[in-house]
Amino acid sequence: MGGAAALEKLVPVLLAFGGGVLLARRKVVPAEASKAFSDYAFLFAVPCYLFGNIYASDLAALFDRRAIGGYAAAAAVAVAVVAVAAVARGLREPREVALRVMAGVQVNTAYFAVPVFITVFGTAAPIFPILLFQVCVLSLVVIALMELGRAGPGGGRGRRLSRAVGASLVTPLVLACNAGILLNLLSVRVPAVVLDGAAFVGDSASPVALFALGLHLGGVGLHLRGTTREEVALIGFKCLVFPLLTWVVCGLFFGVRGDWLAYLVLIAAMPTPQNLFIFAQRYDVGVDLSAAVVIKTSLVSLLLLPLWLQTVAT
């Protein structure tokens, strides 16, 4: 029942994505335009969404230190596993490794987990601490690696790393998150018109990102029979290994029990976010791989959702 209700909530997601595929296939909108749409989402719409939601949240009520610490530990182990596996396959370019880390560890919180949590638990509040962790920690690591591997002026490794970290700290995504946290903690009153404007723009983040993904895949095509071994490995890790790892680390090593353990396992079972595709286009790395992983993990996560719901409820 939970899975069927979640499917109903995800109809708008399928509509936005399917519209992009259809328009690209019919050549009404060129597939190359997906870059402009994804840049809009990455540079403007997603930051507006994050700022408004983080600023308006009750941060103290949302954070369970043991639960968030357990999830962070599980994510750290997962990052190490994916990174080591990528290097073992012969990948040395930082952007290539970072892309695979993001594909295997980051989850679609805002656009997939929210409707599922509202349907199952009646609230999406437990998602926001994980969203903050992703944006302020995991995304920071990924962006730093992406910037480190980006073509640019020369210099030593230390200088390049310093430039990469500096560049990652001033991206709209990170700035919006930190601004929302800071203004929230300082109880600074942000004018309602600003929050309304951020909400208006932020509401477009999900459909625009999905539409961009649909445009891209409508142009290049998606063939399930052509799924590579690497895609299978990333999909399996994201949809099965990471949730199980989260269950073990949080439950056995951090003593997380009850609702919070169910929340964390379900969050980990969510698919790879559309932001992977946006990052891939932004930094010109693995665009086709990212698009395939986003869509295929979404399909697999949807199929496994009833199983996870039944498992965490026991």
Backbone as CSV, one residue per row, in Angstrom:
resi,resn,N_x,N_y,N_z,CA_x,CA_y,CA_z,C_x,C_y,C_z
1,MET,0.835,-1.212,0.000,0.000,0.000,0.000,0.866,1.257,0.000
2,GLY,1.925,1.241,0.820,2.815,2.388,0.843,3.455,2.627,-0.501
3,GLY,3.849,1.514,-1.171,4.485,1.666,-2.475,3.545,2.242,-3.513
4,ALA,2.283,1.794,-3.516,1.309,2.296,-4.479,1.040,3.780,-4.260
5,ALA,0.927,4.184,-3.004,0.694,5.592,-2.702,1.882,6.446,-3.116
6,ALA,3.088,5.905,-2.896,4.285,6.639,-3.305,4.322,6.813,-4.822
7,LEU,3.884,5.780,-5.552,3.848,5.876,-7.006,2.923,7.004,-7.450
8,GLU,1.787,7.147,-6.785,0.872,8.227,-7.134,1.526,9.589,-6.912
9,LYS,2.283,9.708,-5.815,2.956,10.972,-5.534,4.022,11.289,-6.572
10,LEU,4.554,10.259,-7.236,5.648,10.460,-8.181,5.170,10.667,-9.615
11,VAL,3.860,10.731,-9.814,3.334,10.982,-11.159,3.871,12.294,-11.748
12,PRO,3.938,13.411,-10.979,4.515,14.643,-11.542,5.959,14.479,-11.981
13,VAL,6.727,13.652,-11.248,8.122,13.393,-11.623,8.173,12.724,-12.986
14,LEU,7.340,11.704,-13.176,7.295,10.996,-14.454,6.821,11.902,-15.579
15,LEU,5.904,12.822,-15.265,5.384,13.737,-16.279,6.470,14.696,-16.762
16,ALA,7.221,15.283,-15.814,8.278,16.234,-16.190,9.368,15.536,-16.990
17,PHE,9.783,14.377,-16.536,10.819,13.642,-17.246,10.322,13.175,-18.618
18,GLY,9.123,12.592,-18.641,8.575,12.105,-19.898,8.353,13.204,-20.916
19,GLY,7.976,14.408,-20.440,7.816,15.531,-21.358,9.121,15.879,-22.046
20,GLY,10.219,15.856,-21.292,11.522,16.127,-21.885,11.900,15.096,-22.931
21,VAL,11.675,13.813,-22.600,11.982,12.743,-23.549,11.173,12.909,-24.830
22,LEU,9.863,13.144,-24.679,8.970,13.248,-25.839,9.339,14.423,-26.729
23,LEU,9.590,15.588,-26.121,9.911,16.772,-26.916,11.257,16.634,-27.622
24,ALA,12.211,15.962,-26.971,13.506,15.748,-27.624,13.377,14.742,-28.766
25,ARG,12.609,13.680,-28.530,12.408,12.666,-29.564,11.741,13.256,-30.803
26,ARG,10.775,14.134,-30.566,10.058,14.750,-31.683,10.777,15.973,-32.235
27,LYS,11.936,16.281,-31.616,12.768,17.414,-32.035,12.033,18.757,-31.932
28,VAL,11.067,18.827,-31.024,10.397,20.088,-30.740,11.344,20.998,-29.963
29,VAL,12.046,20.419,-28.999,13.092,21.113,-28.249,14.386,20.341,-28.465
30,PRO,15.464,20.989,-28.902,16.714,20.256,-29.150,17.289,19.678,-27.870
31,ALA,17.826,18.468,-27.953,18.404,17.815,-26.783,19.550,18.631,-26.198
32,GLU,20.246,19.400,-27.044,21.376,20.213,-26.565,20.935,21.284,-25.572
33,ALA,19.647,21.634,-25.592,19.137,22.659,-24.670,19.124,22.166,-23.228
34,SER,19.333,20.861,-23.019,19.337,20.323,-21.652,20.416,20.983,-20.796
35,LYS,21.512,21.402,-21.428,22.595,22.052,-20.685,22.113,23.357,-20.064
36,ALA,21.349,24.144,-20.809,20.852,25.418,-20.292,19.874,25.190,-19.133
37,PHE,19.008,24.193,-19.280,18.049,23.899,-18.214,18.760,23.407,-16.951
38,SER,19.754,22.544,-17.117,20.457,22.024,-15.947,21.284,23.103,-15.270
39,ASP,21.849,24.043,-16.046,22.575,25.164,-15.442,21.639,26.044,-14.617
40,TYR,20.442,26.254,-15.119,19.456,27.032,-14.364,19.155,26.364,-13.028
41,ALA,18.960,25.039,-13.069,18.649,24.314,-11.840,19.819,24.353,-10.865
42,PHE,21.023,24.108,-11.366,22.215,24.034,-10.513,22.578,25.387,-9.914
43,LEU,22.526,26.442,-10.724,23.019,27.752,-10.293,21.970,28.601,-9.592
44,PHE,20.686,28.291,-9.784,19.663,29.210,-9.293,18.516,28.528,-8.559
45,ALA,17.838,27.594,-9.221,16.608,27.050,-8.645,16.869,26.192,-7.403
46,VAL,17.829,25.263,-7.479,18.125,24.410,-6.323,18.629,25.233,-5.133
47,PRO,19.551,26.204,-5.325,19.941,27.050,-4.190,18.772,27.792,-3.556
48,CYS,17.837,28.287,-4.354,16.664,28.966,-3.805,15.824,28.006,-2.977
49,TYR,15.654,26.786,-3.471,14.892,25.780,-2.745,15.536,25.485,-1.389
50,LEU,16.852,25.270,-1.408,17.559,24.927,-0.175,17.519,26.066,0.830
51,PHE,17.770,27.279,0.375,17.802,28.412,1.295,16.465,28.574,2.021
52,GLY,15.383,28.588,1.262,14.071,28.811,1.862,13.682,27.720,2.837
53,ASN,13.919,26.460,2.479,13.512,25.354,3.336,14.379,25.231,4.579
54,ILE,15.674,25.448,4.439,16.559,25.361,5.601,16.298,26.519,6.560
55,TYR,16.110,27.703,6.024,15.860,28.870,6.878,14.578,28.694,7.689
56,ALA,13.566,28.097,7.090,12.264,27.974,7.748,12.160,26.771,8.679
57,SER,13.181,25.919,8.713,13.111,24.699,9.513,13.490,24.956,10.969
58,ASP,12.986,24.102,11.852,13.392,24.095,13.259,14.595,23.159,13.364
59,LEU,15.796,23.729,13.273,17.003,22.906,13.203,17.201,22.073,14.470
60,ALA,16.912,22.645,15.626,17.124,21.931,16.881,16.251,20.679,16.964
61,ALA,15.025,20.780,16.479,14.102,19.648,16.567,14.426,18.554,15.550
62,LEU,15.146,18.918,14.494,15.398,17.971,13.416,16.600,17.064,13.663
63,PHE,17.529,17.487,14.508,18.792,16.780,14.624,18.816,15.797,15.795
64,ASP,19.002,14.519,15.478,19.290,13.482,16.449,20.761,13.126,16.228
65,ARG,21.614,13.495,17.178,23.058,13.378,16.968,23.495,11.945,16.692
66,ARG,22.922,11.002,17.421,23.312,9.610,17.215,22.908,9.137,15.821
67,ALA,21.696,9.484,15.409,21.212,9.050,14.094,22.021,9.687,12.966
68,ILE,22.238,10.998,13.043,22.985,11.678,11.981,24.432,11.223,11.977
69,GLY,25.005,11.005,13.166,26.372,10.496,13.236,26.498,9.115,12.617
70,GLY,25.504,8.253,12.865,25.521,6.925,12.278,25.419,6.967,10.766
71,TYR,24.540,7.832,10.275,24.396,7.943,8.823,25.672,8.486,8.195
72,ALA,26.285,9.479,8.851,27.532,10.049,8.333,28.631,8.994,8.289
73,ALA,28.692,8.135,9.313,29.701,7.074,9.336,29.456,6.068,8.208
74,ALA,28.189,5.693,8.009,27.863,4.767,6.928,28.215,5.371,5.573
75,ALA,27.917,6.660,5.408,28.238,7.337,4.149,29.744,7.397,3.929
76,ALA,30.516,7.625,5.005,31.968,7.693,4.886,32.534,6.343,4.428
77,VAL,32.009,5.261,5.003,32.443,3.926,4.579,32.085,3.693,3.115
78,ALA,30.873,4.100,2.729,30.425,3.919,1.349,31.287,4.728,0.378
79,VAL,31.615,5.961,0.749,32.482,6.793,-0.095,33.824,6.106,-0.315
80,ALA,34.408,5.578,0.763,35.700,4.910,0.662,35.618,3.684,-0.244
81,VAL,34.545,2.898,-0.108,34.389,1.689,-0.923,34.280,2.045,-2.397
82,VAL,33.434,3.025,-2.728,33.241,3.404,-4.131,34.525,4.003,-4.712
83,ALA,35.195,4.862,-3.951,36.421,5.491,-4.433,37.511,4.456,-4.688
84,VAL,37.683,3.522,-3.751,38.704,2.474,-3.926,38.370,1.605,-5.137
85,ALA,37.092,1.263,-5.305,36.686,0.451,-6.450,36.942,1.181,-7.761
86,ALA,36.676,2.503,-7.792,36.906,3.287,-9.006,38.391,3.337,-9.352
87,VAL,39.229,3.555,-8.343,40.674,3.603,-8.579,41.185,2.227,-9.014
88,ALA,40.642,1.174,-8.433,41.054,-0.177,-8.798,40.723,-0.496,-10.253
89,ARG,39.690,0.164,-10.778,39.322,-0.026,-12.185,40.190,0.796,-13.126
90,GLY,41.132,1.544,-12.561,42.046,2.314,-13.384,41.681,3.769,-13.550
91,LEU,40.657,4.247,-12.837,40.274,5.650,-12.930,41.171,6.480,-12.016
92,ARG,41.784,7.504,-12.559,42.668,8.357,-11.779,42.229,9.823,-11.796
93,GLU,41.406,10.188,-12.773,40.962,11.570,-12.908,39.990,11.901,-11.775
94,PRO,40.243,12.959,-10.988,39.395,13.256,-9.823,37.916,13.384,-10.147
95,ARG,37.582,13.982,-11.309,36.174,14.162,-11.653,35.483,12.821,-11.876
96,GLU,36.188,11.872,-12.480,35.617,10.549,-12.723,35.323,9.836,-11.409
97,VAL,36.261,9.906,-10.467,36.074,9.262,-9.163,34.931,9.939,-8.406
98,ALA,34.925,11.281,-8.399,33.892,12.032,-7.680,32.506,11.717,-8.227
99,LEU,32.396,11.572,-9.539,31.094,11.276,-10.147,30.558,9.937,-9.641
100,ARG,31.421,8.952,-9.548,30.996,7.630,-9.096,30.687,7.610,-7.603
101,VAL,31.427,8.384,-6.827,31.120,8.509,-5.405,29.730,9.104,-5.222
102,MET,29.433,10.147,-5.975,28.124,10.780,-5.875,27.022,9.822,-6.321
103,ALA,27.279,9.046,-7.374,26.280,8.103,-7.886,25.969,7.012,-6.871
104,GLY,26.977,6.579,-6.111,26.782,5.460,-5.202,26.351,5.828,-3.800
105,VAL,26.548,7.110,-3.406,26.327,7.482,-2.005,25.249,8.551,-1.828
106,GLN,25.212,9.559,-2.696,24.200,10.606,-2.520,22.819,10.074,-2.889
107,VAL,21.799,10.628,-2.237,20.438,10.149,-2.446,19.525,11.297,-2.880
108,ASN,18.473,10.915,-3.567,17.495,11.885,-4.040,16.543,12.211,-2.897
109,THR,16.922,13.199,-2.100,16.120,13.557,-0.929,14.929,14.434,-1.296
110,ALA,15.222,15.552,-1.951,14.189,16.570,-2.147,13.087,16.134,-3.104
111,TYR,13.422,15.390,-4.152,12.459,15.143,-5.216,11.914,13.723,-5.252
112,PHE,12.457,12.833,-4.432,11.978,11.452,-4.408,11.580,11.048,-2.992
113,ALA,12.457,11.330,-2.027,12.191,10.919,-0.648,11.025,11.685,-0.025
114,VAL,10.903,12.958,-0.357,9.858,13.782,0.266,8.458,13.206,0.047
115,PRO,8.039,12.917,-1.196,6.694,12.355,-1.356,6.530,10.995,-0.695
116,VAL,7.605,10.189,-0.681,7.526,8.881,-0.029,7.323,9.048,1.476
117,PHE,8.090,9.935,2.089,8.000,10.128,3.535,6.660,10.742,3.941
118,ILE,6.173,11.678,3.156,4.876,12.269,3.468,3.789,11.202,3.408
119,THR,3.879,10.317,2.429,2.889,9.254,2.279,2.960,8.245,3.422
120,VAL,4.178,7.824,3.770,4.350,6.740,4.738,4.297,7.236,6.183
121,PHE,4.995,8.353,6.456,5.131,8.826,7.832,4.313,10.078,8.133
122,GLY,3.761,10.703,7.104,2.977,11.907,7.322,3.816,13.164,7.484
123,THR,5.135,13.049,7.351,6.033,14.195,7.453,7.330,13.898,6.708
124,ALA,7.948,14.957,6.178,9.239,14.822,5.514,10.362,15.417,6.351
125,ALA,10.054,15.811,7.602,11.033,16.482,8.450,12.321,15.686,8.649
126,PRO,12.281,14.345,8.832,13.533,13.610,9.054,14.512,13.688,7.885
127,ILE,14.038,14.095,6.720,14.902,14.146,5.544,15.860,15.332,5.588
128,PHE,15.451,16.438,6.197,16.221,17.665,6.089,17.609,17.587,6.721
129,PRO,17.814,16.899,7.866,19.190,16.770,8.361,20.105,16.052,7.381
130,ILE,19.579,15.038,6.700,20.380,14.313,5.713,20.643,15.202,4.512
131,LEU,19.650,15.992,4.122,19.839,16.933,3.021,20.949,17.927,3.362
132,LEU,20.946,18.437,4.607,21.997,19.352,5.046,23.357,18.671,5.012
133,PHE,23.421,17.427,5.479,24.679,16.685,5.476,25.179,16.493,4.049
134,GLN,24.263,16.177,3.151,24.664,15.978,1.758,25.223,17.258,1.146
135,VAL,24.510,18.362,1.354,24.916,19.606,0.713,26.186,20.164,1.342
136,CYS,26.257,20.127,2.677,27.359,20.787,3.381,28.599,19.924,3.514
137,VAL,28.461,18.597,3.348,29.622,17.717,3.494,29.879,16.936,2.203
138,LEU,28.949,16.049,1.827,29.182,15.203,0.662,29.331,16.028,-0.620
139,SER,28.416,16.983,-0.827,28.506,17.806,-2.043,29.782,18.647,-2.046
140,LEU,30.190,19.091,-0.870,31.414,19.880,-0.778,32.617,19.051,-1.225
141,VAL,32.661,17.789,-0.795,33.743,16.890,-1.204,33.704,16.655,-2.710
142,VAL,32.504,16.382,-3.233,32.360,16.109,-4.662,32.743,17.332,-5.491
143,ILE,32.245,18.504,-5.099,32.550,19.722,-5.851,34.039,20.030,-5.807
144,ALA,34.667,19.827,-4.649,36.103,20.077,-4.534,36.884,19.180,-5.495
145,LEU,36.495,17.892,-5.574,37.164,16.982,-6.490,36.896,17.358,-7.948
146,MET,35.656,17.772,-8.231,35.324,18.202,-9.587,36.158,19.411,-9.991
147,GLU,36.254,20.384,-9.098,37.034,21.583,-9.397,38.517,21.255,-9.507
148,LEU,38.987,20.307,-8.703,40.395,19.912,-8.742,40.754,19.306,-10.093
149,GLY,39.819,18.564,-10.678,40.083,17.930,-11.958,39.705,18.764,-13.155
150,ARG,39.167,19.950,-12.933,38.735,20.804,-14.033,39.941,21.435,-14.720
151,ALA,39.860,21.614,-16.035,40.942,22.261,-16.772,41.089,23.699,-16.313
152,GLY,42.323,24.118,-16.087,42.548,25.479,-15.603,44.016,25.781,-15.531
153,PRO,44.398,26.918,-14.919,45.796,27.279,-14.826,46.584,26.262,-14.021
154,GLY,47.880,26.165,-14.258,48.742,25.206,-13.596,49.018,25.571,-12.158
155,GLY,49.980,24.872,-11.584,50.319,25.102,-10.186,50.533,23.778,-9.492
156,GLY,51.088,23.819,-8.288,51.316,22.609,-7.529,50.028,22.001,-7.038
157,ARG,50.135,20.762,-6.508,48.960,20.047,-6.029,48.274,20.807,-4.885
158,GLY,49.089,21.341,-3.964,48.517,22.084,-2.845,47.771,23.319,-3.305
159,ARG,48.358,24.022,-4.277,47.710,25.233,-4.780,46.420,24.904,-5.505
160,ARG,46.447,23.825,-6.303,45.248,23.424,-7.029,44.152,22.983,-6.066
161,LEU,44.548,22.241,-5.008,43.557,21.799,-4.035,42.950,22.987,-3.302
162,SER,43.791,23.968,-2.964,43.299,25.169,-2.293,42.300,25.911,-3.173
163,ARG,42.638,26.031,-4.464,41.722,26.680,-5.402,40.421,25.902,-5.510
164,ALA,40.536,24.552,-5.525,39.346,23.719,-5.674,38.417,23.873,-4.481
165,VAL,38.976,23.815,-3.263,38.158,23.962,-2.062,37.534,25.350,-2.015
166,GLY,38.331,26.380,-2.356,37.800,27.744,-2.371,36.655,27.889,-3.352
167,ALA,36.826,27.295,-4.544,35.766,27.372,-5.552,34.520,26.635,-5.097
168,SER,34.705,25.491,-4.419,33.543,24.731,-3.964,32.771,25.470,-2.891
169,LEU,33.476,26.254,-2.068,32.824,26.972,-0.974,31.980,28.142,-1.460
170,VAL,32.237,28.615,-2.679,31.488,29.775,-3.178,30.498,29.382,-4.272
171,THR,30.239,28.080,-4.433,29.198,27.688,-5.380,27.840,28.074,-4.813
172,PRO,26.866,28.407,-5.654,25.534,28.793,-5.164,24.905,27.759,-4.255
173,LEU,25.159,26.465,-4.522,24.571,25.396,-3.726,25.029,25.480,-2.269
174,VAL,26.335,25.596,-2.073,26.895,25.636,-0.720,26.580,26.963,-0.038
175,LEU,26.671,28.057,-0.780,26.369,29.369,-0.203,24.926,29.441,0.287
176,ALA,24.002,28.911,-0.496,22.588,28.935,-0.103,22.359,28.130,1.160
177,CYS,22.992,26.958,1.250,22.840,26.117,2.432,23.392,26.819,3.661
178,ASN,24.604,27.326,3.566,25.226,27.987,4.722,24.477,29.249,5.127
179,ALA,23.972,29.984,4.156,23.205,31.196,4.465,21.919,30.842,5.206
180,GLY,21.243,29.786,4.767,20.023,29.367,5.441,20.274,28.950,6.874
181,ILE,21.344,28.192,7.108,21.689,27.758,8.463,22.043,28.955,9.335
182,LEU,22.906,29.843,8.819,23.374,30.988,9.607,22.230,31.911,9.999
183,LEU,21.396,32.271,9.039,20.283,33.180,9.330,19.262,32.528,10.254
184,ASN,19.103,31.220,10.122,18.207,30.485,11.018,18.735,30.517,12.446
185,LEU,20.011,30.196,12.622,20.598,30.152,13.957,20.645,31.525,14.617
186,LEU,20.872,32.576,13.816,20.945,33.935,14.356,19.571,34.581,14.489
187,SER,18.530,33.864,14.073,17.149,34.376,14.134,16.997,35.702,13.391
188,VAL,17.707,35.829,12.287,17.588,37.029,11.453,16.281,36.948,10.676
189,ARG,15.533,38.026,10.706,14.243,38.035,10.014,14.447,38.352,8.539
190,VAL,14.141,37.392,7.700,14.204,37.583,6.258,12.829,38.017,5.783
191,PRO,12.732,39.088,5.011,11.419,39.566,4.551,10.621,38.468,3.855
192,ALA,9.343,38.466,4.099,8.472,37.441,3.527,8.523,37.435,2.009
193,VAL,8.687,38.634,1.419,8.712,38.706,-0.048,9.927,37.972,-0.599
194,VAL,11.051,37.986,0.149,12.247,37.266,-0.287,12.018,35.760,-0.196
195,LEU,11.425,35.320,0.916,11.150,33.898,1.086,10.132,33.399,0.061
196,ASP,9.130,34.228,-0.218,8.139,33.853,-1.231,8.794,33.739,-2.607
197,GLY,9.695,34.665,-2.903,10.400,34.609,-4.187,11.287,33.387,-4.296
198,ALA,12.002,33.061,-3.194,12.856,31.871,-3.196,12.017,30.609,-3.358
199,ALA,10.852,30.570,-2.702,9.967,29.410,-2.830,9.436,29.271,-4.254
200,PHE,9.095,30.410,-4.859,8.566,30.398,-6.226,9.601,29.829,-7.193
201,VAL,10.851,30.307,-7.078,11.914,29.810,-7.953,12.283,28.379,-7.581
202,GLY,12.382,28.104,-6.266,12.769,26.776,-5.814,11.808,25.689,-6.243
203,ASP,10.538,26.014,-6.333,9.552,25.027,-6.764,9.794,24.551,-8.199
204,SER,10.546,25.339,-8.965,10.828,24.947,-10.347,12.036,24.035,-10.457
205,ALA,12.785,23.857,-9.367,14.033,23.093,-9.430,13.787,21.650,-9.868
206,SER,12.835,20.994,-9.237,12.581,19.587,-9.546,12.112,19.382,-10.987
207,PRO,11.040,20.062,-11.440,10.591,19.816,-12.814,11.615,20.216,-13.865
208,VAL,12.365,21.301,-13.622,13.357,21.729,-14.617,14.499,20.723,-14.705
209,ALA,14.991,20.251,-13.548,16.068,19.256,-13.563,15.607,17.967,-14.241
210,LEU,14.392,17.526,-13.940,13.860,16.311,-14.560,13.629,16.509,-16.055
211,PHE,13.153,17.703,-16.426,12.933,17.993,-17.840,14.263,17.983,-18.598
212,ALA,15.315,18.542,-17.964,16.646,18.540,-18.586,17.149,17.115,-18.776
213,LEU,16.937,16.290,-17.764,17.343,14.895,-17.861,16.574,14.180,-18.968
214,GLY,15.266,14.453,-19.066,14.471,13.858,-20.123,14.915,14.300,-21.500
215,LEU,15.240,15.596,-21.639,15.747,16.095,-22.921,17.019,15.365,-23.336
216,HIS,17.929,15.232,-22.368,19.204,14.579,-22.691,18.994,13.135,-23.112
217,LEU,18.214,12.383,-22.325,18.000,10.982,-22.646,17.152,10.807,-23.904
218,GLY,16.258,11.775,-24.152,15.491,11.725,-25.391,16.384,11.884,-26.601
219,GLY,17.497,12.599,-26.422,18.436,12.793,-27.521,19.368,11.613,-27.725
220,VAL,19.899,11.055,-26.617,20.882,9.973,-26.741,20.243,8.594,-26.666
221,GLY,19.033,8.504,-26.089,18.362,7.218,-25.949,18.811,6.481,-24.699
222,LEU,17.995,5.550,-24.235,18.300,4.732,-23.063,17.883,3.296,-23.350
223,HIS,18.859,2.390,-23.302,18.584,0.994,-23.627,18.936,0.132,-22.421
224,LEU,17.925,-0.493,-21.818,18.160,-1.321,-20.645,19.050,-2.510,-20.963
225,ARG,18.922,-3.039,-22.173,19.751,-4.177,-22.551,21.220,-3.780,-22.685
226,GLY,21.455,-2.512,-22.893,22.830,-2.047,-23.046,23.461,-1.585,-21.752
227,THR,22.858,-1.939,-20.624,23.403,-1.538,-19.329,24.776,-2.159,-19.127
228,THR,25.766,-1.323,-18.818,27.141,-1.797,-18.644,27.333,-2.422,-17.273
229,ARG,28.435,-3.136,-17.108,28.751,-3.733,-15.816,28.948,-2.661,-14.755
230,GLU,29.552,-1.553,-15.154,29.769,-0.475,-14.191,28.439,0.101,-13.722
231,GLU,27.498,0.272,-14.641,26.177,0.767,-14.254,25.490,-0.207,-13.306
232,VAL,25.584,-1.494,-13.606,24.973,-2.508,-12.743,25.585,-2.443,-11.349
233,ALA,26.922,-2.289,-11.276,27.601,-2.223,-9.988,27.158,-0.997,-9.192
234,LEU,27.080,0.166,-9.856,26.673,1.390,-9.177,25.214,1.312,-8.723
235,ILE,24.347,0.769,-9.581,22.932,0.639,-9.238,22.755,-0.325,-8.068
236,GLY,23.458,-1.456,-8.111,23.365,-2.422,-7.024,23.873,-1.870,-5.711
237,PHE,24.978,-1.120,-5.783,25.524,-0.529,-4.561,24.555,0.493,-3.991
238,LYS,24.016,1.352,-4.860,23.144,2.424,-4.388,21.831,1.881,-3.825
239,CYS,21.234,0.926,-4.498,19.882,0.480,-4.134,19.847,-0.653,-3.116
240,LEU,20.961,-1.397,-2.964,20.977,-2.531,-2.048,22.066,-2.426,-0.981
241,VAL,23.299,-2.225,-1.422,24.430,-2.258,-0.489,24.398,-1.079,0.475
242,PHE,24.188,0.122,-0.037,24.216,1.302,0.833,23.118,1.272,1.899
243,PRO,21.862,0.923,1.553,20.845,0.815,2.615,21.190,-0.242,3.667
244,LEU,21.702,-1.400,3.231,22.082,-2.441,4.182,23.253,-1.992,5.052
245,LEU,24.214,-1.297,4.444,25.351,-0.764,5.190,24.879,0.246,6.235
246,THR,23.937,1.092,5.850,23.379,2.073,6.780,22.679,1.382,7.939
247,TRP,21.938,0.329,7.641,21.238,-0.436,8.672,22.233,-1.018,9.688
248,VAL,23.310,-1.628,9.173,24.296,-2.265,10.041,25.046,-1.233,10.884
249,VAL,25.558,-0.182,10.239,26.359,0.816,10.946,25.512,1.559,11.980
250,CYS,24.341,2.029,11.568,23.493,2.806,12.486,22.922,1.932,13.599
251,GLY,22.468,0.725,13.245,21.833,-0.132,14.231,22.806,-0.797,15.185
252,LEU,23.887,-1.376,14.652,24.806,-2.139,15.483,25.855,-1.283,16.174
253,PHE,26.392,-0.305,15.460,27.519,0.458,16.000,27.107,1.765,16.679
254,PHE,25.959,2.328,16.299,25.526,3.592,16.890,24.275,3.446,17.744
255,GLY,23.718,2.246,17.782,22.570,1.996,18.644,21.308,2.743,18.261
256,VAL,21.159,3.076,16.996,19.947,3.764,16.543,18.819,2.737,16.462
257,ARG,17.670,3.087,17.009,16.541,2.163,17.045,15.261,2.876,16.625
258,GLY,14.209,2.093,16.438,12.884,2.646,16.213,12.741,3.431,14.920
259,ASP,11.999,4.532,15.022,11.664,5.317,13.839,12.902,5.845,13.112
260,TRP,13.881,6.310,13.867,15.046,6.904,13.217,15.803,5.873,12.377
261,LEU,15.894,4.642,12.828,16.564,3.614,12.025,15.798,3.372,10.732
262,ALA,14.464,3.342,10.832,13.641,3.178,9.630,13.832,4.360,8.684
263,TYR,13.856,5.585,9.244,14.060,6.776,8.418,15.371,6.676,7.643
264,LEU,16.450,6.347,8.343,17.777,6.372,7.730,17.935,5.298,6.660
265,VAL,17.395,4.102,6.930,17.489,3.032,5.934,16.688,3.394,4.686
266,LEU,15.499,3.940,4.865,14.688,4.337,3.708,15.347,5.472,2.923
267,ILE,15.945,6.424,3.631,16.639,7.513,2.937,17.784,6.955,2.106
268,ALA,18.561,6.044,2.692,19.684,5.451,1.961,19.205,4.652,0.752
269,ALA,17.979,4.129,0.812,17.443,3.331,-0.292,16.890,4.185,-1.435
270,MET,16.852,5.492,-1.251,16.372,6.369,-2.310,17.356,6.381,-3.479
271,PRO,16.908,6.700,-4.683,17.788,6.642,-5.862,18.824,7.763,-5.898
272,THR,19.719,7.660,-6.843,20.704,8.708,-7.097,19.980,9.983,-7.539
273,PRO,20.384,11.154,-7.037,19.656,12.387,-7.352,19.920,12.901,-8.759
274,GLN,18.960,13.714,-9.259,19.146,14.356,-10.558,20.373,15.254,-10.573
275,ASN,20.792,15.715,-9.387,21.962,16.583,-9.313,23.205,15.918,-9.889
276,LEU,23.249,14.578,-9.887,24.384,13.887,-10.502,24.492,14.272,-11.973
277,PHE,23.348,14.272,-12.647,23.325,14.649,-14.064,23.692,16.120,-14.242
278,ILE,23.203,16.961,-13.319,23.515,18.392,-13.400,25.006,18.619,-13.187
279,PHE,25.590,17.945,-12.197,27.029,18.054,-11.947,27.813,17.559,-13.156
280,ALA,27.376,16.437,-13.740,28.082,15.862,-14.879,28.124,16.840,-16.048
281,GLN,26.993,17.474,-16.338,26.978,18.459,-17.419,27.785,19.699,-17.051
282,ARG,27.672,20.109,-15.794,28.383,21.305,-15.346,29.888,21.142,-15.488
283,TYR,30.405,19.951,-15.163,31.849,19.725,-15.168,32.310,18.848,-16.332
284,ASP,31.388,18.580,-17.274,31.717,17.892,-18.519,32.405,16.544,-18.268
285,VAL,31.743,15.681,-17.503,32.310,14.370,-17.212,31.177,13.354,-17.048
286,GLY,31.270,12.234,-17.766,30.345,11.123,-17.589,28.878,11.475,-17.713
287,VAL,28.523,12.302,-18.692,27.138,12.757,-18.811,26.197,11.586,-19.109
288,ASP,26.570,10.729,-20.048,25.707,9.606,-20.402,25.594,8.606,-19.246
289,LEU,26.705,8.339,-18.566,26.680,7.435,-17.422,25.772,7.975,-16.321
290,SER,25.907,9.262,-16.024,25.110,9.858,-14.953,23.623,9.815,-15.278
291,ALA,23.271,10.134,-16.513,21.862,10.106,-16.907,21.286,8.701,-16.769
292,ALA,22.038,7.701,-17.204,21.564,6.321,-17.122,21.408,5.879,-15.671
293,VAL,22.378,6.219,-14.814,22.328,5.797,-13.411,21.158,6.459,-12.690
294,VAL,20.920,7.748,-12.955,19.811,8.448,-12.304,18.480,7.764,-12.630
295,ILE,18.243,7.498,-13.898,16.972,6.901,-14.297,16.858,5.456,-13.822
296,LYS,17.910,4.682,-13.975,17.827,3.260,-13.629,17.749,3.037,-12.128
297,THR,18.455,3.853,-11.330,18.309,3.717,-9.876,16.911,4.145,-9.435
298,SER,16.326,5.111,-10.139,14.955,5.519,-9.820,13.988,4.373,-10.064
299,LEU,14.154,3.677,-11.186,13.278,2.557,-11.499,13.463,1.424,-10.488
300,VAL,14.720,1.086,-10.194,14.993,-0.011,-9.258,14.509,0.347,-7.854
301,SER,14.757,1.585,-7.420,14.314,2.010,-6.087,12.802,1.938,-5.969
302,LEU,12.124,2.306,-7.047,10.666,2.261,-7.040,10.172,0.827,-6.898
303,LEU,10.822,-0.098,-7.595,10.434,-1.507,-7.513,10.732,-2.094,-6.139
304,LEU,11.823,-1.641,-5.512,12.214,-2.186,-4.210,11.526,-1.489,-3.043
305,LEU,10.852,-0.373,-3.319,10.264,0.415,-2.240,9.321,-0.396,-1.347
306,PRO,8.386,-1.189,-1.900,7.513,-1.983,-1.007,8.297,-2.933,-0.107
307,LEU,9.384,-3.512,-0.632,10.209,-4.429,0.158,10.881,-3.700,1.317
308,TRP,11.446,-2.526,1.050,12.104,-1.755,2.112,11.100,-1.286,3.147
309,LEU,9.918,-0.859,2.697,8.888,-0.410,3.626,8.467,-1.541,4.570
310,GLN,8.342,-2.726,4.010,7.950,-3.874,4.834,9.084,-4.261,5.782
311,THR,10.338,-4.163,5.302,11.484,-4.564,6.095,11.690,-3.652,7.302
312,VAL,11.639,-2.332,7.084,11.910,-1.408,8.174,10.746,-1.352,9.154
313,ALA,9.563,-1.814,8.729,8.403,-1.784,9.619,8.413,-2.949,10.598
314,THR,9.229,-3.974,10.312,9.262,-5.157,11.177,10.232,-4.972,12.337
